[in-house]
Amino acid sequence: MQSPRRTFPEPPYYAVVFTSRLTDDTYDYGETARRMVELASRQPGFLGVDSVRDGVGITVSYWRDEASIAAWRQDAEHTLARETGRKRWYEEFEVHVAEVKRHYGFRRTSSDEATDEARG
Amino acid sequence: MQSPRRTFPEPPYYAVVFTSRLTDDTYDYGETARRMVELASRQPGFLGVDSVRDGVGITVSYWRDEASIAAWRQDAEHTLARETGRKRWYEEFEVHVAEVKRHYGFRRTSSDEATDEARG
């Protein structure tokens, strides 16, 4: 949903849903979060990410396969960020790793006519 | 992540990730969105929902199985809301339907000690 809009491959691929609430100790959190998106985007198998926070934060990243998720978990800077998150930033988080079965979307056209897009 | 925190069953179960951007025509959108969460929560097979919007909106709902997702899609009020969404509210949306393979979480304890929780 970040522009420009991503093109996803045919399913199956993977989604990692990360839902969190922060503590009051958010020093360096924003900068690190941005850096993690930048680093993740360069990983092999990365397909896209959406992230929104308004109290609760939801970040959904999309990956080609389980191997690319595992490789990203092993990245040294990502590992350090996760450790700092547990020590300081996160009051609570949940992670769901899920295999995408289908994907579809909608985009309003310039004539404001609704159009369906291909369903995966 | 809404409080009180949900208890998820052992995987597999399902996640529906709905990512969207709104048009300027948001009359009745907020009320309808709240109503849909309320209605969905009463459906058989509903496990939980998280929803955040800040420009982009991400709503992730969790379901026991594909049958419960299909039944919710057929709810008359939900169907009408989706139609209005395409006509008026959504500039763009994406839906990913995914099978949750594993789930884990973290919650800071009252002593501020980090603890892992069972991994699904």
gemmi code that builds the backbone of each chain (N, CA, C; Angstrom):
import gemmi

chains = {
    "A": [
        ("MET", (0.828, -1.212, 0.000), (0.000, 0.000, 0.000), (0.867, 1.269, 0.000)),
        ("GLN", (2.138, 1.134, 0.430), (3.050, 2.266, 0.243), (3.086, 2.519, -1.253)),
        ("SER", (3.238, 3.759, -1.686), (3.314, 3.985, -3.113), (4.772, 3.945, -3.539)),
        ("PRO", (5.168, 3.451, -4.701), (4.230, 2.844, -5.617), (3.790, 1.460, -5.119)),
        ("ARG", (2.581, 1.129, -5.502), (2.003, -0.138, -5.065), (2.840, -1.328, -5.539)),
        ("ARG", (2.912, -2.341, -4.664), (3.722, -3.511, -4.956), (2.994, -4.464, -5.899)),
        ("THR", (3.759, -5.255, -6.589), (3.191, -6.364, -7.343), (3.592, -7.650, -6.642)),
        ("PHE", (2.609, -8.418, -6.236), (2.916, -9.655, -5.543), (2.953, -10.810, -6.537)),
        ("PRO", (3.764, -11.816, -6.241), (3.774, -12.999, -7.104), (2.510, -13.828, -6.866)),
        ("GLU", (2.329, -14.851, -7.646), (1.245, -15.796, -7.382), (1.469, -16.434, -6.009)),
        ("PRO", (0.424, -16.561, -5.191), (0.591, -17.321, -3.954), (0.948, -18.777, -4.296)),
        ("PRO", (1.582, -19.506, -3.346), (1.835, -19.085, -1.968), (3.087, -18.230, -1.815)),
        ("TYR", (3.007, -17.279, -0.888), (4.177, -16.605, -0.349), (3.846, -16.346, 1.122)),
        ("TYR", (4.658, -15.576, 1.837), (4.461, -15.486, 3.282), (4.197, -14.059, 3.759)),
        ("ALA", (3.440, -13.980, 4.833), (3.208, -12.710, 5.520), (3.628, -12.876, 6.977)),
        ("VAL", (4.346, -11.876, 7.492), (4.677, -11.838, 8.914), (3.953, -10.641, 9.510)),
        ("VAL", (3.012, -10.922, 10.407), (2.205, -9.870, 11.029), (2.779, -9.586, 12.420)),
        ("PHE", (3.250, -8.370, 12.627), (3.871, -7.971, 13.889), (2.998, -6.874, 14.506)),
        ("THR", (2.396, -7.174, 15.648), (1.484, -6.244, 16.315), (2.093, -5.887, 17.657)),
        ("SER", (2.126, -4.610, 18.022), (2.862, -4.235, 19.236), (2.284, -3.009, 19.923)),
        ("ARG", (2.603, -2.907, 21.189), (2.402, -1.672, 21.949), (3.741, -1.303, 22.564)),
        ("LEU", (4.044, -0.018, 22.593), (5.348, 0.442, 23.078), (5.299, 0.816, 24.555)),
        ("THR", (6.451, 0.801, 25.171), (6.611, 1.377, 26.514), (6.755, 2.894, 26.362)),
        ("ASP", (7.081, 3.583, 27.447), (7.353, 5.019, 27.365), (8.796, 5.288, 26.946)),
        ("ASP", (9.612, 4.239, 26.909), (11.035, 4.392, 26.625), (11.286, 4.175, 25.136)),
        ("THR", (10.923, 5.176, 24.328), (11.004, 4.992, 22.878), (12.234, 5.665, 22.269)),
        ("TYR", (13.220, 5.987, 23.127), (14.441, 6.599, 22.595), (15.041, 5.716, 21.505)),
        ("ASP", (15.269, 6.290, 20.335), (15.911, 5.604, 19.206), (14.989, 4.576, 18.526)),
        ("TYR", (13.741, 4.449, 19.022), (12.850, 3.453, 18.408), (12.498, 3.813, 16.963)),
        ("GLY", (12.080, 5.064, 16.743), (11.635, 5.470, 15.411), (12.727, 5.309, 14.362)),
        ("GLU", (13.918, 5.742, 14.717), (15.054, 5.653, 13.798), (15.374, 4.190, 13.494)),
        ("THR", (15.346, 3.361, 14.539), (15.645, 1.940, 14.335), (14.567, 1.278, 13.483)),
        ("ALA", (13.307, 1.624, 13.720), (12.213, 1.040, 12.939), (12.385, 1.378, 11.458)),
        ("ARG", (12.719, 2.640, 11.183), (12.941, 3.037, 9.774), (14.123, 2.266, 9.166)),
        ("ARG", (15.174, 2.133, 9.958), (16.367, 1.430, 9.486), (16.037, -0.047, 9.191)),
        ("MET", (15.193, -0.657, 10.024), (14.841, -2.063, 9.808), (14.048, -2.238, 8.511)),
        ("VAL", (13.148, -1.295, 8.225), (12.397, -1.359, 6.959), (13.355, -1.244, 5.778)),
        ("GLU", (14.319, -0.328, 5.911), (15.296, -0.138, 4.831), (16.135, -1.397, 4.630)),
        ("LEU", (16.597, -1.970, 5.737), (17.420, -3.190, 5.649), (16.616, -4.371, 5.110)),
        ("ALA", (15.399, -4.534, 5.637), (14.552, -5.657, 5.202), (14.307, -5.577, 3.703)),
        ("SER", (14.095, -4.357, 3.218), (13.767, -4.158, 1.805), (14.872, -4.641, 0.878)),
        ("ARG", (16.081, -4.728, 1.410), (17.216, -5.158, 0.589), (17.449, -6.664, 0.659)),
        ("GLN", (16.696, -7.357, 1.518), (16.905, -8.796, 1.695), (16.387, -9.586, 0.497)),
        ("PRO", (17.066, -10.671, 0.150), (16.511, -11.556, -0.872), (15.161, -12.099, -0.400)),
        ("GLY", (14.197, -12.134, -1.295), (12.893, -12.700, -0.958), (11.923, -11.704, -0.363)),
        ("PHE", (12.365, -10.477, -0.098), (11.466, -9.446, 0.428), (10.484, -9.012, -0.658)),
        ("LEU", (9.196, -8.954, -0.328), (8.179, -8.588, -1.319), (7.494, -7.258, -1.033)),
        ("GLY", (7.526, -6.821, 0.241), (6.856, -5.563, 0.555), (6.581, -5.462, 2.045)),
        ("VAL", (6.213, -4.276, 2.500), (5.896, -4.072, 3.912), (4.895, -2.926, 4.047)),
        ("ASP", (3.971, -3.071, 4.969), (3.075, -1.990, 5.372), (3.199, -1.835, 6.868)),
        ("SER", (3.202, -0.603, 7.342), (3.387, -0.373, 8.761), (2.593, 0.850, 9.182)),
        ("VAL", (1.787, 0.701, 10.214), (0.981, 1.800, 10.739), (1.024, 1.734, 12.260)),
        ("ARG", (1.128, 2.895, 12.895), (1.038, 2.930, 14.357), (0.131, 4.063, 14.777)),
        ("ASP", (-0.775, 3.754, 15.698), (-1.599, 4.769, 16.344), (-1.934, 4.165, 17.709)),
        ("GLY", (-0.988, 4.282, 18.624), (-1.089, 3.510, 19.870), (-0.605, 2.109, 19.557)),
        ("VAL", (-1.515, 1.223, 19.159), (-1.125, -0.095, 18.649), (-0.418, 0.083, 17.299)),
        ("GLY", (0.609, -0.689, 17.068), (1.283, -0.690, 15.775), (1.093, -2.034, 15.097)),
        ("ILE", (0.850, -1.993, 13.805), (0.789, -3.225, 13.012), (1.763, -3.073, 11.850)),
        ("THR", (2.680, -4.015, 11.733), (3.581, -4.075, 10.579), (3.395, -5.436, 9.927)),
        ("VAL", (3.100, -5.424, 8.642), (2.985, -6.681, 7.905), (4.058, -6.682, 6.827)),
        ("SER", (4.972, -7.650, 6.889), (5.972, -7.780, 5.835), (5.683, -9.052, 5.049)),
        ("TYR", (5.996, -9.014, 3.768), (5.682, -10.115, 2.859), (6.982, -10.676, 2.309)),
        ("TRP", (7.049, -11.998, 2.234), (8.295, -12.686, 1.889), (8.030, -13.824, 0.919)),
        ("ARG", (9.027, -14.093, 0.113), (8.905, -15.130, -0.915), (8.708, -16.506, -0.299)),
        ("ASP", (9.440, -16.806, 0.765), (9.370, -18.144, 1.365), (9.893, -18.104, 2.804)),
        ("GLU", (9.799, -19.229, 3.474), (10.251, -19.320, 4.867), (11.747, -19.069, 4.976)),
        ("ALA", (12.503, -19.487, 3.951), (13.959, -19.318, 3.998), (14.332, -17.836, 4.059)),
        ("SER", (13.604, -17.000, 3.330), (13.943, -15.571, 3.352), (13.571, -14.945, 4.697)),
        ("ILE", (12.515, -15.418, 5.329), (12.167, -14.945, 6.682), (13.266, -15.344, 7.668)),
        ("ALA", (13.726, -16.581, 7.570), (14.766, -17.083, 8.481), (16.067, -16.315, 8.297)),
        ("ALA", (16.418, -16.020, 7.050), (17.663, -15.289, 6.787), (17.603, -13.874, 7.381)),
        ("TRP", (16.465, -13.231, 7.242), (16.290, -11.882, 7.792), (16.369, -11.904, 9.319)),
        ("ARG", (15.824, -12.935, 9.935), (15.928, -13.068, 11.392), (17.370, -13.155, 11.847)),
        ("GLN", (18.241, -13.695, 10.987), (19.637, -13.893, 11.380), (20.518, -12.681, 11.100)),
        ("ASP", (19.991, -11.706, 10.401), (20.750, -10.475, 10.161), (21.184, -9.877, 11.513)),
        ("ALA", (22.457, -9.503, 11.611), (23.015, -9.091, 12.909), (22.354, -7.822, 13.454)),
        ("GLU", (22.136, -6.857, 12.580), (21.549, -5.592, 13.031), (20.086, -5.794, 13.433)),
        ("HIS", (19.398, -6.670, 12.720), (18.004, -6.988, 13.050), (17.932, -7.723, 14.396)),
        ("THR", (18.866, -8.616, 14.620), (18.895, -9.360, 15.882), (19.111, -8.405, 17.061)),
        ("LEU", (20.041, -7.468, 16.892), (20.308, -6.479, 17.943), (19.072, -5.606, 18.189)),
        ("ALA", (18.391, -5.217, 17.111), (17.186, -4.391, 17.266), (16.103, -5.159, 18.026)),
        ("ARG", (15.962, -6.449, 17.738), (14.947, -7.243, 18.456), (15.283, -7.321, 19.944)),
        ("GLU", (16.579, -7.466, 20.230), (16.995, -7.531, 21.643), (16.695, -6.217, 22.369)),
        ("THR", (16.996, -5.114, 21.708), (16.705, -3.811, 22.321), (15.199, -3.639, 22.484)),
        ("GLY", (14.442, -4.123, 21.541), (12.985, -4.058, 21.627), (12.448, -4.748, 22.869)),
        ("ARG", (12.986, -5.930, 23.145), (12.536, -6.660, 24.337), (13.002, -5.984, 25.619)),
        ("LYS", (14.192, -5.407, 25.563), (14.721, -4.744, 26.768), (13.993, -3.447, 27.064)),
        ("ARG", (13.643, -2.687, 26.011), (13.229, -1.310, 26.249), (11.923, -0.880, 25.601)),
        ("TRP", (11.751, -1.193, 24.307), (10.707, -0.521, 23.546), (9.324, -1.144, 23.650)),
        ("TYR", (9.269, -2.473, 23.757), (7.960, -3.125, 23.641), (7.347, -3.462, 24.988)),
        ("GLU", (6.133, -2.961, 25.179), (5.337, -3.398, 26.310), (4.817, -4.803, 26.020)),
        ("GLU", (4.532, -5.026, 24.764), (3.845, -6.256, 24.362), (3.964, -6.383, 22.845)),
        ("PHE", (4.185, -7.582, 22.355), (4.039, -7.800, 20.914), (3.562, -9.201, 20.601)),
        ("GLU", (3.032, -9.345, 19.419), (2.596, -10.645, 18.902), (3.127, -10.784, 17.479)),
        ("VAL", (3.543, -11.975, 17.136), (3.980, -12.271, 15.773), (3.165, -13.440, 15.234)),
        ("HIS", (2.604, -13.260, 14.057), (1.968, -14.361, 13.333), (2.702, -14.552, 12.017)),
        ("VAL", (3.187, -15.741, 11.780), (3.806, -16.075, 10.491), (2.805, -16.922, 9.719)),
        ("ALA", (2.460, -16.475, 8.525), (1.345, -17.083, 7.808), (1.661, -17.234, 6.324)),
        ("GLU", (1.136, -18.299, 5.751), (1.306, -18.553, 4.319), (0.130, -17.959, 3.566)),
        ("VAL", (0.416, -17.034, 2.669), (-0.655, -16.379, 1.905), (-1.237, -17.354, 0.893)),
        ("LYS", (-2.556, -17.519, 0.961), (-3.260, -18.444, 0.076), (-3.832, -17.728, -1.134)),
        ("ARG", (-4.292, -16.497, -0.904), (-4.808, -15.714, -2.020), (-4.706, -14.225, -1.697)),
        ("HIS", (-4.733, -13.466, -2.764), (-4.520, -12.030, -2.653), (-5.375, -11.359, -3.715)),
        ("TYR", (-6.116, -10.318, -3.338), (-6.830, -9.543, -4.347), (-6.871, -8.098, -3.875)),
        ("GLY", (-7.258, -7.235, -4.794), (-7.217, -5.834, -4.438), (-8.163, -5.028, -5.284)),
        ("PHE", (-8.205, -3.760, -4.977), (-9.099, -2.823, -5.636), (-8.367, -1.502, -5.712)),
        ("ARG", (-8.470, -0.854, -6.863), (-7.925, 0.497, -6.953), (-8.899, 1.331, -7.763)),
        ("ARG", (-9.307, 2.454, -7.215), (-10.234, 3.346, -7.892), (-9.545, 3.917, -9.134)),
        ("THR", (-10.236, 3.920, -10.232), (-9.622, 4.432, -11.454), (-9.813, 5.944, -11.520)),
        ("SER", (-9.155, 6.574, -12.471), (-9.220, 8.034, -12.576), (-10.651, 8.492, -12.874)),
        ("SER", (-11.449, 7.607, -13.483), (-12.835, 7.971, -13.761), (-13.751, 7.625, -12.581)),
        ("ASP", (-13.127, 7.253, -11.451), (-13.886, 6.885, -10.252), (-14.745, 5.653, -10.454)),
        ("GLU", (-14.458, 4.887, -11.490), (-15.148, 3.607, -11.668), (-14.397, 2.557, -10.866)),
        ("ALA", (-15.156, 1.736, -10.205), (-14.539, 0.663, -9.439), (-14.155, -0.483, -10.370)),
        ("THR", (-12.963, -0.997, -10.164), (-12.553, -2.159, -10.958), (-11.934, -3.203, -10.053)),
        ("ASP", (-12.248, -4.421, -10.322), (-11.600, -5.521, -9.616), (-10.256, -5.781, -10.249)),
        ("GLU", (-9.366, -6.309, -9.465), (-8.114, -6.767, -10.034), (-8.082, -8.282, -9.977)),
        ("ALA", (-7.114, -8.835, -10.644), (-6.986, -10.300, -10.683), (-6.927, -10.851, -9.264)),
        ("ARG", (-7.581, -11.918, -9.058), (-7.536, -12.586, -7.770), (-6.525, -13.722, -7.823)),
        ("GLY", (-5.679, -13.766, -6.821), (-4.617, -14.788, -6.813), (-5.168, -16.136, -6.431)),
    ],
    "B": [
        ("MET", (-4.162, -7.737, 20.290), (-3.448, -6.663, 20.990), (-4.426, -5.701, 21.654)),
        ("GLN", (-5.693, -5.710, 21.183), (-6.711, -4.987, 21.949), (-6.720, -5.628, 23.332)),
        ("SER", (-7.030, -4.853, 24.355), (-7.064, -5.475, 25.663), (-8.500, -5.910, 25.947)),
        ("PRO", (-8.799, -7.009, 26.619), (-7.758, -7.922, 27.060), (-7.199, -8.741, 25.901)),
        ("ARG", (-5.973, -9.072, 26.057), (-5.269, -9.820, 25.015), (-5.939, -11.152, 24.715)),
        ("ARG", (-5.940, -11.509, 23.418), (-6.598, -12.727, 22.985), (-5.738, -13.943, 23.250)),
        ("THR", (-6.399, -15.079, 23.372), (-5.687, -16.348, 23.385), (-5.969, -17.039, 22.073)),
        ("PHE", (-4.941, -17.334, 21.333), (-5.127, -17.999, 20.055), (-5.006, -19.508, 20.231)),
        ("PRO", (-5.711, -20.249, 19.384), (-5.562, -21.704, 19.440), (-4.223, -22.119, 18.828)),
        ("GLU", (-3.913, -23.385, 18.902), (-2.749, -23.884, 18.180), (-2.944, -23.665, 16.683)),
        ("PRO", (-1.913, -23.210, 15.963), (-2.027, -23.155, 14.508), (-2.219, -24.577, 13.950)),
        ("PRO", (-2.796, -24.714, 12.749), (-3.155, -23.637, 11.845), (-4.500, -22.989, 12.142)),
        ("TYR", (-4.547, -21.674, 11.934), (-5.801, -20.931, 11.815), (-5.552, -19.865, 10.763)),
        ("TYR", (-6.447, -18.914, 10.563), (-6.321, -18.015, 9.427), (-6.234, -16.548, 9.840)),
        ("ALA", (-5.521, -15.799, 9.023), (-5.455, -14.340, 9.177), (-5.902, -13.708, 7.868)),
        ("VAL", (-6.744, -12.683, 7.974), (-7.122, -11.889, 6.802), (-6.551, -10.492, 7.005)),
        ("VAL", (-5.614, -10.115, 6.137), (-4.946, -8.812, 6.236), (-5.590, -7.873, 5.222)),
        ("PHE", (-6.195, -6.820, 5.721), (-6.884, -5.837, 4.878), (-6.161, -4.505, 5.013)),
        ("THR", (-5.562, -4.036, 3.917), (-4.779, -2.803, 3.917), (-5.465, -1.818, 2.982)),
        ("SER", (-5.655, -0.580, 3.408), (-6.467, 0.333, 2.586), (-6.051, 1.786, 2.718)),
        ("ARG", (-6.429, 2.562, 1.714), (-6.385, 4.011, 1.789), (-7.769, 4.520, 1.433)),
        ("LEU", (-8.210, 5.550, 2.135), (-9.569, 6.058, 1.951), (-9.615, 7.201, 0.933)),
        ("THR", (-10.787, 7.413, 0.367), (-11.040, 8.620, -0.431), (-11.334, 9.776, 0.543)),
        ("ASP", (-11.760, 10.903, 0.028), (-12.187, 12.008, 0.896), (-13.636, 11.844, 1.333)),
        ("ASP", (-14.336, 10.876, 0.741), (-15.760, 10.682, 1.014), (-15.940, 9.639, 2.119)),
        ("THR", (-15.667, 10.059, 3.362), (-15.676, 9.083, 4.452), (-16.945, 9.160, 5.300)),
        ("TYR", (-17.994, 9.789, 4.748), (-19.248, 9.862, 5.493), (-19.723, 8.463, 5.870)),
        ("ASP", (-19.974, 8.251, 7.151), (-20.489, 6.993, 7.675), (-19.438, 5.873, 7.697)),
        ("TYR", (-18.210, 6.169, 7.257), (-17.193, 5.106, 7.237), (-16.836, 4.632, 8.643)),
        ("GLY", (-16.542, 5.572, 9.541), (-16.096, 5.219, 10.889), (-17.128, 4.383, 11.633)),
        ("GLU", (-18.381, 4.812, 11.528), (-19.459, 4.091, 12.205), (-19.609, 2.683, 11.626)),
        ("THR", (-19.539, 2.591, 10.300), (-19.670, 1.284, 9.659), (-18.496, 0.375, 10.034)),
        ("ALA", (-17.290, 0.937, 10.061), (-16.118, 0.133, 10.418), (-16.269, -0.432, 11.834)),
        ("ARG", (-16.745, 0.395, 12.757), (-16.953, -0.081, 14.129), (-18.020, -1.171, 14.173)),
        ("ARG", (-19.080, -0.955, 13.412), (-20.167, -1.933, 13.367), (-19.676, -3.279, 12.801)),
        ("MET", (-18.811, -3.223, 11.799), (-18.296, -4.453, 11.203), (-17.441, -5.244, 12.200)),
        ("VAL", (-16.639, -4.522, 12.994), (-15.847, -5.200, 14.030), (-16.772, -5.870, 15.038)),
        ("GLU", (-17.827, -5.144, 15.402), (-18.783, -5.693, 16.371), (-19.477, -6.935, 15.817)),
        ("LEU", (-19.914, -6.840, 14.558), (-20.594, -7.980, 13.924), (-19.647, -9.166, 13.734)),
        ("ALA", (-18.449, -8.884, 13.249), (-17.470, -9.957, 13.009), (-17.177, -10.706, 14.299)),
        ("SER", (-17.084, -9.941, 15.393), (-16.734, -10.541, 16.685), (-17.749, -11.571, 17.156)),
        ("ARG", (-18.962, -11.471, 16.615), (-20.023, -12.408, 17.019), (-20.100, -13.622, 16.103)),
        ("GLN", (-19.298, -13.639, 15.031), (-19.361, -14.747, 14.077), (-18.714, -16.010, 14.648)),
        ("PRO", (-19.270, -17.172, 14.295), (-18.583, -18.419, 14.657), (-17.196, -18.448, 14.018)),
        ("GLY", (-16.211, -18.874, 14.769), (-14.864, -18.998, 14.219), (-14.026, -17.737, 14.309)),
        ("PHE", (-14.615, -16.644, 14.767), (-13.847, -15.395, 14.939), (-12.876, -15.555, 16.112)),
        ("LEU", (-11.609, -15.174, 15.907), (-10.600, -15.329, 16.963), (-10.076, -14.003, 17.496)),
        ("GLY", (-10.198, -12.935, 16.685), (-9.673, -11.659, 17.158), (-9.456, -10.714, 15.998)),
        ("VAL", (-9.247, -9.434, 16.312), (-8.997, -8.446, 15.262), (-8.133, -7.321, 15.827)),
        ("ASP", (-7.228, -6.825, 14.998), (-6.474, -5.621, 15.305), (-6.659, -4.662, 14.155)),
        ("SER", (-6.821, -3.384, 14.455), (-7.071, -2.420, 13.404), (-6.423, -1.092, 13.762)),
        ("VAL", (-5.634, -0.549, 12.851), (-4.972, 0.732, 13.062), (-5.058, 1.522, 11.766)),
        ("ARG", (-5.308, 2.817, 11.892), (-5.264, 3.667, 10.704), (-4.494, 4.938, 11.011)),
        ("ASP", (-3.594, 5.288, 10.113), (-2.917, 6.579, 10.169), (-2.560, 6.880, 8.718)),
        ("GLY", (-3.542, 7.404, 7.994), (-3.390, 7.474, 6.542), (-3.707, 6.097, 5.990)),
        ("VAL", (-2.700, 5.247, 5.851), (-2.939, 3.845, 5.524), (-3.609, 3.160, 6.710)),
        ("GLY", (-4.546, 2.275, 6.442), (-5.167, 1.476, 7.486), (-4.810, 0.015, 7.308)),
        ("ILE", (-4.525, -0.655, 8.412), (-4.312, -2.100, 8.368), (-5.254, -2.730, 9.387)),
        ("THR", (-6.074, -3.673, 8.931), (-6.917, -4.460, 9.818), (-6.570, -5.921, 9.602)),
        ("VAL", (-6.221, -6.608, 10.682), (-5.958, -8.044, 10.594), (-6.987, -8.761, 11.450)),
        ("SER", (-7.798, -9.610, 10.820), (-8.736, -10.428, 11.593), (-8.281, -11.881, 11.530)),
        ("TYR", (-8.566, -12.595, 12.613), (-8.101, -13.975, 12.759), (-9.310, -14.893, 12.864)),
        ("TRP", (-9.237, -16.013, 12.173), (-10.376, -16.914, 12.029), (-9.961, -18.363, 12.203)),
        ("ARG", (-10.919, -19.149, 12.683), (-10.647, -20.562, 12.957), (-10.314, -21.330, 11.679)),
        ("ASP", (-11.041, -21.042, 10.605), (-10.851, -21.806, 9.368), (-11.417, -21.021, 8.180)),
        ("GLU", (-11.235, -21.553, 7.010), (-11.714, -20.903, 5.783), (-13.236, -20.797, 5.781)),
        ("ALA", (-13.908, -21.786, 6.363), (-15.370, -21.775, 6.369), (-15.901, -20.568, 7.142)),
        ("SER", (-15.248, -20.221, 8.228), (-15.742, -19.076, 9.003), (-15.482, -17.760, 8.257)),
        ("ILE", (-14.395, -17.685, 7.497), (-14.153, -16.501, 6.662), (-15.227, -16.391, 5.580)),
        ("ALA", (-15.555, -17.511, 4.955), (-16.560, -17.521, 3.883), (-17.933, -17.131, 4.422)),
        ("ALA", (-18.279, -17.624, 5.603), (-19.589, -17.312, 6.196), (-19.690, -15.816, 6.498)),
        ("TRP", (-18.611, -15.246, 7.025), (-18.615, -13.803, 7.323), (-18.736, -12.969, 6.039)),
        ("ARG", (-18.115, -13.416, 4.971), (-18.251, -12.714, 3.692), (-19.693, -12.693, 3.215)),
        ("GLN", (-20.462, -13.712, 3.596), (-21.843, -13.802, 3.110), (-22.842, -13.062, 3.993)),
        ("ASP", (-22.390, -12.600, 5.146), (-23.265, -11.795, 6.002), (-23.809, -10.605, 5.195)),
        ("ALA", (-25.116, -10.373, 5.275), (-25.755, -9.364, 4.415), (-25.248, -7.946, 4.697)),
        ("GLU", (-25.116, -7.623, 5.981), (-24.682, -6.273, 6.332), (-23.220, -6.043, 5.920)),
        ("HIS", (-22.429, -7.089, 6.046), (-21.022, -7.016, 5.642), (-20.911, -6.859, 4.117)),
        ("THR", (-21.742, -7.567, 3.407), (-21.745, -7.474, 1.941), (-22.101, -6.055, 1.494)),
        ("LEU", (-23.112, -5.479, 2.122), (-23.516, -4.111, 1.810), (-22.388, -3.121, 2.130)),
        ("ALA", (-21.733, -3.332, 3.265), (-20.625, -2.439, 3.643), (-19.493, -2.526, 2.624)),
        ("ARG", (-19.201, -3.729, 2.140), (-18.134, -3.873, 1.130), (-18.507, -3.147, -0.157)),
        ("GLU", (-19.784, -3.238, -0.518), (-20.235, -2.546, -1.738), (-20.096, -1.027, -1.594)),
        ("THR", (-20.507, -0.512, -0.439), (-20.368, 0.925, -0.210), (-18.899, 1.329, -0.197)),
        ("GLY", (-18.063, 0.469, 0.339), (-16.627, 0.732, 0.358), (-16.053, 0.921, -1.041)),
        ("ARG", (-16.469, 0.055, -1.964), (-15.980, 0.164, -3.344), (-16.571, 1.388, -4.037)),
        ("LYS", (-17.810, 1.697, -3.694), (-18.447, 2.856, -4.339), (-17.873, 4.167, -3.834)),
        ("ARG", (-17.570, 4.245, -2.517), (-17.313, 5.560, -1.949), (-16.046, 5.687, -1.108)),
        ("TRP", (-15.802, 4.714, -0.211), (-14.813, 4.951, 0.828), (-13.369, 4.664, 0.437)),
        ("TYR", (-13.173, 3.628, -0.391), (-11.794, 3.177, -0.615), (-11.207, 3.716, -1.899)),
        ("GLU", (-10.069, 4.353, -1.751), (-9.262, 4.721, -2.905), (-8.584, 3.464, -3.433)),
        ("GLU", (-8.234, 2.607, -2.496), (-7.412, 1.440, -2.826), (-7.453, 0.474, -1.654)),
        ("PHE", (-7.533, -0.802, -1.931), (-7.315, -1.776, -0.848), (-6.681, -3.043, -1.360)),
        ("GLU", (-6.091, -3.780, -0.437), (-5.510, -5.092, -0.717), (-5.971, -6.056, 0.363)),
        ("VAL", (-6.254, -7.280, -0.043), (-6.611, -8.327, 0.915), (-5.654, -9.501, 0.727)),
        ("HIS", (-5.073, -9.959, 1.817), (-4.297, -11.198, 1.820), (-4.969, -12.170, 2.786)),
        ("VAL", (-5.315, -13.338, 2.293), (-5.851, -14.396, 3.150), (-4.741, -15.415, 3.355)),
        ("ALA", (-4.406, -15.671, 4.614), (-3.204, -16.457, 4.905), (-3.448, -17.447, 6.032)),
        ("GLU", (-2.789, -18.581, 5.924), (-2.890, -19.608, 6.965), (-1.750, -19.413, 7.961)),
        ("VAL", (-2.112, -19.191, 9.212), (-1.101, -18.960, 10.245), (-0.384, -20.263, 10.553)),
        ("LYS", (0.936, -20.222, 10.444), (1.773, -21.403, 10.677), (2.308, -21.425, 12.102)),
        ("ARG", (2.625, -20.239, 12.627), (3.091, -20.162, 14.012), (2.826, -18.775, 14.567)),
        ("HIS", (2.800, -18.751, 15.896), (2.425, -17.535, 16.607), (3.240, -17.481, 17.883)),
        ("TYR", (3.858, -16.341, 18.158), (4.507, -16.182, 19.444), (4.383, -14.734, 19.864)),
        ("GLY", (4.695, -14.508, 21.128), (4.506, -13.155, 21.618), (5.398, -12.863, 22.796)),
        ("PHE", (5.277, -11.645, 23.257), (6.092, -11.151, 24.356), (5.225, -10.176, 25.130)),
        ("ARG", (5.277, -10.284, 26.451), (4.605, -9.273, 27.262), (5.508, -8.940, 28.427)),
        ("ARG", (5.777, -7.670, 28.611), (6.613, -7.217, 29.714), (5.897, -7.523, 31.022)),
        ("THR", (6.631, -8.058, 31.983), (6.004, -8.386, 33.256), (6.019, -7.161, 34.158)),
        ("SER", (5.311, -7.258, 35.267), (5.206, -6.107, 36.162), (6.574, -5.731, 36.725)),
        ("SER", (7.494, -6.703, 36.755), (8.836, -6.391, 37.251), (9.747, -5.915, 36.124)),
        ("ASP", (9.143, -5.681, 34.961), (9.903, -5.215, 33.793), (10.908, -6.239, 33.296)),
        ("GLU", (10.755, -7.475, 33.702), (11.599, -8.538, 33.165), (10.955, -9.045, 31.893)),
        ("ALA", (11.770, -9.256, 30.904), (11.247, -9.787, 29.645), (11.033, -11.298, 29.768)),
        ("THR", (9.918, -11.737, 29.260), (9.652, -13.177, 29.250), (9.122, -13.596, 27.893)),
        ("ASP", (9.592, -14.700, 27.437), (9.029, -15.283, 26.225), (7.744, -15.995, 26.580)),
        ("GLU", (6.903, -16.113, 25.589), (5.712, -16.936, 25.780), (5.834, -18.153, 24.903)),
        ("ALA", (4.964, -19.089, 25.148), (4.978, -20.326, 24.356), (4.913, -19.988, 22.877)),
        ("ARG", (5.676, -20.687, 22.107), (5.647, -20.505, 20.676), (4.756, -21.579, 20.062)),
        ("GLY", (3.877, -21.109, 19.203), (2.920, -22.054, 18.588), (3.604, -22.888, 17.531)),
    ],
}
model = gemmi.Model(1)
for chain_id, residues in chains.items():
    chain = gemmi.Chain(chain_id)
    for i, (resn, *xyz) in enumerate(residues, 1):
        res = gemmi.Residue()
        res.name, res.seqid = resn, gemmi.SeqId(i, " ")
        for name, pos in zip(("N", "CA", "C"), xyz):
            atom = gemmi.Atom()
            atom.name, atom.element = name, gemmi.Element(name[0])
            atom.pos, atom.b_iso = gemmi.Position(*pos), 0.0
            res.add_atom(atom)
        chain.add_residue(res)
    model.add_chain(chain)
structure = gemmi.Structure()
structure.add_model(model)
structure.setup_entities()
